[in-house]
Amino acid sequence: MYPRADGAVFQTPQAQAYYKNILKKCTGKVLKNPLDPNFNVEPYHGERRRVIIAAGRLSTEKNHRLLIDAFSDIAGEFPHMNVEIYGNGPLQEELQAAI
């Protein structure tokens, strides 16, 4: 479908150049990175939480059940890890019951 696009947005000039021949009829725009490349921050040296986080609508297509089932299979090997799921939706009660 790329050749039929009216426009495209890219993260880098290299990505834009890669698609140049594919997107012959549309214009492309590179969005500037809002982060300062000279930004420097000290590494965190404190205690880190051991957690897997999922956020999204609690619906079939998001497949949170796969995460719950997969973590259930390995949770005994990783007692220091937790899973937190944030969201709401039609499967909320079903997922809570599975947990």
Order of alpha helices (4+ residues) and beta strands (2+ residues): beta-alpha-beta-beta-alpha-beta-alpha
